[in-house]
Amino acid sequence: MTAPATVDHDPVNHPSHYLSHPSGIECIQITRLLGFGLGNCVKYVWRRGDKGNPAQDLDKSLFYLKDGEHYAPEMRYVPAPAADLLYRAASYERNPVAAEFYRSVADRRFLDVEDTLNALRAELD
């Protein structure tokens, strides 16, 4: 598979840390389709380490997963267009655990989402 071309860097409209995924998908294409908590959960995995602290990014991702589960469980819906993008991102993902994270979100397997977040975090220790 050949990744689509990415958009030029624009720190406001197209930040490079949202454009760096090998799929060519921009993070916001997925997150705007998801609820706040789940969107942020995906965003922090997507950009893990792009700003220098992957452990903190993964901790934030887990926070948003748990926060959404507690405060807005009804917002854990994953519409088909978001699932399609998540599957595509997973197919290009270099890290197999992160690929499983994206597939787990797409399939709404939230226990697996949490497990993959913990596994990604453990890779850093």
Protein Blocks (a to p, Z undefined) as FASTA:
>chain_A
ZZdddddddfklmcfklmmpfnlpafklmmmmpcfklmmmmmmmmmgoknopamlmmmmm
mmmmmmmmmmmmmlmcccfklmmmmmmmmmmpmblklmmmmmmmmnopaklmmmmmmmmm
mmmZZ
